[in-house]
Amino acid sequence: MAHLRGPEGCPWDRAQDYDSVKGLLLEEAYEVVDAVNSRDFSALEDELSDLLFQVVFYSRLAEEEKRFTIDDVIERAHAKLVRRHPHVFGESRARTPEEALKSWNAVKATERAAGERAHSETSANKSLLEGIAPGLPSTLEAYELGVRAAEAGFDWAKVDDLLDKIEEEIRELRRELSREPPGASGERTLAAAGRIEEEVGDLLFAAANSLPRLRSRELSAARQSKVQAPFPSPRAGSRPARGGGPRVQSGGIGPHLERDQSARVKLETRN
């Protein structure tokens, strides 16, 4: 990697920086997931090597700035595996996967508290959501938000309560949809679209939180629904709207749902 980035190396590799490699990293990660889903182990081996290359690439960028090296990354991974498995490398023991997970989370909570103390001089407010990557896909972020909320005691007592909450959010979404019907052009005002987006965000958050209680895995469930869902046929003559103005399409979900901001804000308020 040092040679590729060097004077006698590759012009394309030399031109890359922290931001330009981000998309490649995400692409390779998703290709790994696709190979796992299809149980294509030849492809999995190949995609894992591509993903590892991105790790090496980022490590080289950091090494050039004398921040850290690939050896530091490997050492940190080793230290974390040992530190978060006291039930393997320490004196405690875990007899079940649940006990092992509890042990792992206890160590993570200790690390998180230590990190919060270290940043106390620069951060006045302690956040329940510290450590949740803001770049996660919306469904996965909603799932992680729910896990954090449950750890803090904000949880539903039983699955039926959660299903009631999902039905409540659907009713609220229906109410917003009927509150201000789209105009003759099929568009809604920005204010109406914003309220609809918030309700869709609430519904997404509640639905994502049903997954751990139903012992489902969020990405697998979403992928399965995408494969099986009977999408309706497009309306005759439908086409993307043209023109400008401060309005959005009634059928669209705007960029705010790239991340479930409404759920994040509400959790911050509750904490």
Secondary structure per residue as TSV (DSSP state, phi and psi in degrees):
chain	resnum	aa	ss	phi	psi
A	1	M	-	360.0	-38.4
A	2	A	H	-62.1	-39.2
A	3	H	H	-68.3	-41.5
A	4	L	H	-59.7	-36.3
A	5	R	H	-87.4	-6.0
A	6	G	S	-83.5	178.6
A	7	P	T	-58.4	-32.7
A	8	E	T	-97.4	10.7
A	9	G	S	-92.9	-142.0
A	10	C	-	-99.4	126.0
A	11	P	H	-58.4	-37.8
A	12	W	H	-65.3	-45.9
A	13	D	H	-62.4	-38.4
A	14	R	H	-65.7	-29.2
A	15	A	H	-79.5	-11.8
A	16	Q	-	-79.7	154.2
A	17	D	-	-138.9	-173.7
A	18	Y	T	-57.5	-39.9
A	19	D	T	-76.5	-38.9
A	20	S	T	-69.0	-22.4
A	21	V	T	-87.2	-14.0
A	22	K	H	-57.9	-46.4
A	23	G	H	-62.9	-37.5
A	24	L	H	-65.4	-39.9
A	25	L	H	-61.3	-46.1
A	26	L	H	-64.1	-42.6
A	27	E	H	-60.1	-44.8
A	28	E	H	-66.7	-37.2
A	29	A	H	-62.7	-43.2
A	30	Y	H	-68.5	-33.2
A	31	E	H	-68.4	-32.3
A	32	V	H	-62.5	-45.3
A	33	V	H	-61.1	-42.0
A	34	D	H	-61.9	-41.6
A	35	A	H	-65.0	-37.7
A	36	V	H	-65.5	-45.4
A	37	N	H	-60.9	-35.5
A	38	S	T	-89.4	-2.5
A	39	R	T	53.2	38.1
A	40	D	-	-94.3	94.2
A	41	F	H	-75.2	-25.9
A	42	S	H	-65.7	-44.8
A	43	A	H	-66.3	-37.0
A	44	L	H	-62.2	-43.4
A	45	E	H	-59.5	-43.1
A	46	D	H	-66.9	-44.7
A	47	E	H	-69.4	-34.8
A	48	L	H	-64.3	-37.0
A	49	S	H	-66.1	-37.6
A	50	D	H	-64.9	-41.0
A	51	L	H	-65.2	-42.2
A	52	L	H	-62.2	-35.3
A	53	F	H	-59.7	-37.5
A	54	Q	H	-66.7	-36.0
A	55	V	H	-63.0	-45.0
A	56	V	H	-62.3	-39.9
A	57	F	H	-62.3	-50.4
A	58	Y	H	-62.1	-39.0
A	59	S	H	-63.9	-37.3
A	60	R	H	-67.8	-41.2
A	61	L	H	-57.2	-43.7
A	62	A	H	-68.0	-38.0
A	63	E	H	-64.8	-36.7
A	64	E	H	-62.3	-27.7
A	65	E	T	-96.9	8.0
A	66	K	T	58.7	40.1
A	67	R	S	-95.3	-52.8
A	68	F	-	-162.5	171.6
A	69	T	-	-123.6	173.5
A	70	I	H	-63.4	-30.8
A	71	D	H	-63.7	-39.0
A	72	D	H	-64.1	-39.6
A	73	V	H	-62.3	-45.7
A	74	I	H	-64.8	-41.1
A	75	E	H	-64.1	-39.7
A	76	R	H	-65.8	-39.6
A	77	A	H	-62.0	-43.8
A	78	H	H	-62.4	-46.0
A	79	A	H	-63.0	-38.8
A	80	K	H	-68.0	-41.2
A	81	L	H	-61.2	-41.1
A	82	V	H	-69.7	-45.7
A	83	R	H	-64.4	-36.7
A	84	R	T	-90.8	6.7
A	85	H	-	-122.9	57.3
A	86	P	H	-63.6	-21.4
A	87	H	H	-78.5	-3.7
A	88	V	H	-114.0	-48.5
A	89	F	H	-99.4	-5.8
A	90	G	S	-110.8	-157.6
A	91	E	S	-89.3	-23.7
A	92	S	-	-76.4	163.4
A	93	R	-	-135.6	149.7
A	94	A	-	-121.2	124.7
A	95	R	S	-92.4	-19.4
A	96	T	S	-133.0	161.8
A	97	P	H	-57.8	-35.1
A	98	E	H	-65.1	-41.9
A	99	E	H	-66.4	-38.1
A	100	A	H	-64.1	-42.5
A	101	L	H	-64.7	-39.6
A	102	K	H	-61.3	-41.9
A	103	S	H	-63.3	-45.8
A	104	W	H	-58.8	-47.1
A	105	N	H	-66.6	-32.2
A	106	A	H	-64.5	-41.6
A	107	V	H	-66.4	-41.8
A	108	K	H	-60.5	-41.0
A	109	A	H	-63.7	-39.6
A	110	T	H	-64.2	-42.7
A	111	E	H	-64.5	-40.6
A	112	R	H	-64.1	-42.3
A	113	A	H	-63.5	-40.1
A	114	A	H	-64.4	-39.5
A	115	G	H	-65.5	-37.3
A	116	E	H	-66.6	-38.5
A	117	R	H	-65.8	-38.3
A	118	A	H	-65.9	-29.0
A	119	H	T	-102.2	10.8
A	120	S	T	-63.7	-27.3
A	121	E	T	-73.8	-25.4
A	122	T	T	-105.1	-12.9
A	123	S	-	-125.8	118.8
A	124	A	S	-81.3	-26.3
A	125	N	S	-112.1	132.4
A	126	K	-	-82.8	130.2
A	127	S	-	-112.1	133.9
A	128	L	T	-64.3	-23.6
A	129	L	T	-97.1	9.1
A	130	E	T	-56.8	129.2
A	131	G	T	96.8	-8.1
A	132	I	-	-85.4	117.7
A	133	A	-	-63.6	125.8
A	134	P	T	-69.1	-12.7
A	135	G	T	-90.6	5.4
A	136	L	S	-65.0	149.0
A	137	P	-	-56.6	149.2
A	138	S	H	-57.4	-41.9
A	139	T	H	-65.9	-42.8
A	140	L	H	-67.7	-37.5
A	141	E	H	-65.2	-42.4
A	142	A	H	-60.3	-39.9
A	143	Y	H	-61.3	-47.0
A	144	E	H	-66.0	-37.1
A	145	L	H	-60.2	-41.6
A	146	G	H	-65.3	-38.6
A	147	V	H	-62.1	-44.9
A	148	R	H	-63.7	-41.6
A	149	A	H	-62.5	-41.1
A	150	A	H	-63.9	-39.7
A	151	E	H	-62.2	-29.6
A	152	A	T	-90.7	3.6
A	153	G	T	97.2	-1.0
A	154	F	-	-91.9	92.7
A	155	D	-	-150.2	161.5
A	156	W	-	-87.3	141.0
A	157	A	S	-68.3	-34.3
A	158	K	S	-149.0	166.0
A	159	V	H	-61.5	-37.6
A	160	D	H	-58.4	-37.1
A	161	D	H	-63.8	-40.5
A	162	L	H	-66.9	-40.6
A	163	L	H	-64.0	-36.6
A	164	D	H	-60.9	-39.6
A	165	K	H	-65.2	-40.6
A	166	I	H	-62.2	-43.8
A	167	E	H	-63.6	-37.5
A	168	E	H	-62.1	-43.4
A	169	E	H	-66.0	-35.1
A	170	I	H	-64.0	-42.5
A	171	R	H	-62.0	-41.1
A	172	E	H	-66.6	-36.9
A	173	L	H	-65.7	-43.7
A	174	R	H	-60.3	-39.5
A	175	R	H	-63.9	-41.8
A	176	E	H	-67.8	-36.5
A	177	L	H	-65.2	-34.8
A	178	S	H	-89.0	-14.0
A	179	R	H	-64.8	-41.2
A	180	E	S	-139.5	88.9
A	181	P	-	-59.7	153.5
A	182	P	-	-63.5	153.8
A	183	G	-	-75.6	-170.6
A	184	A	T	-62.2	-27.3
A	185	S	T	-83.4	-1.4
A	186	G	S	81.5	15.9
A	187	E	E	-111.8	157.5
A	188	R	E	-116.5	159.6
A	189	T	E	-70.7	161.7
A	190	L	H	-61.5	-37.9
A	191	A	H	-62.9	-45.6
A	192	A	H	-65.1	-42.2
A	193	A	H	-62.8	-36.5
A	194	G	H	-64.6	-40.9
A	195	R	H	-66.7	-38.6
A	196	I	H	-64.9	-43.0
A	197	E	H	-59.8	-41.1
A	198	E	H	-62.5	-42.3
A	199	E	H	-68.0	-38.4
A	200	V	H	-63.6	-38.6
A	201	G	H	-62.1	-42.1
A	202	D	H	-62.8	-41.2
A	203	L	H	-65.5	-42.7
A	204	L	H	-59.9	-44.6
A	205	F	H	-61.0	-46.1
A	206	A	H	-65.8	-42.0
A	207	A	H	-65.6	-41.8
A	208	A	H	-63.0	-31.2
A	209	N	T	-79.3	-7.3
A	210	S	H	-76.7	-20.4
A	211	L	H	-64.9	-50.6
A	212	P	H	-65.0	-31.2
A	213	R	H	-75.1	-23.3
A	214	L	T	-97.8	8.4
A	215	R	T	55.4	42.0
A	216	S	-	-108.7	162.2
A	217	R	-	-109.1	127.7
A	218	E	H	-57.3	-44.9
A	219	L	H	-71.1	-39.1
A	220	S	H	-65.7	-40.6
A	221	A	H	-65.4	-43.4
A	222	A	H	-63.8	-41.9
A	223	R	H	-64.7	-41.9
A	224	Q	H	-63.3	-40.4
A	225	S	H	-67.4	-33.8
A	226	K	H	-65.5	-36.1
A	227	V	H	-73.2	-38.4
A	228	Q	H	-95.5	-18.5
A	229	A	-	-63.9	130.3
A	230	P	-	-83.3	86.9
A	231	F	-	-65.4	140.6
A	232	P	-	-69.0	155.0
A	233	S	-	-70.6	146.1
A	234	P	-	-64.8	147.9
A	235	R	-	-67.7	144.6
A	236	A	T	-59.9	130.6
A	237	G	T	79.0	3.8
A	238	S	-	-72.4	142.4
A	239	R	-	-157.7	159.7
A	240	P	-	-58.9	138.6
A	241	A	-	-72.7	151.3
A	242	R	-	-115.6	168.1
A	243	G	-	103.6	169.3
A	244	G	-	-115.8	-154.4
A	245	G	S	101.4	160.0
A	246	P	S	-79.6	59.5
A	247	R	E	-139.5	159.6
A	248	V	E	-129.7	162.1
A	249	Q	E	-68.6	138.3
A	250	S	T	-66.2	-29.0
A	251	G	T	-87.5	-2.8
A	252	G	-	-93.7	155.3
A	253	I	-	-109.6	118.7
A	254	G	-	-74.3	-177.1
A	255	P	G	-66.4	-16.6
A	256	H	G	-64.4	-24.1
A	257	L	G	-82.9	3.2
A	258	E	G	-59.3	-30.4
A	259	R	T	-138.6	145.1
A	260	D	T	-82.1	76.6
A	261	Q	H	-66.4	-36.5
A	262	S	H	-63.2	-42.7
A	263	A	H	-65.2	-39.1
A	264	R	H	-63.5	-44.6
A	265	V	H	-63.3	-42.0
A	266	K	H	-65.5	-38.8
A	267	L	H	-65.7	-39.6
A	268	E	H	-60.4	-41.5
A	269	T	H	-65.5	-41.3
A	270	R	H	-67.1	-30.0
A	271	N	-	-78.2	360.0
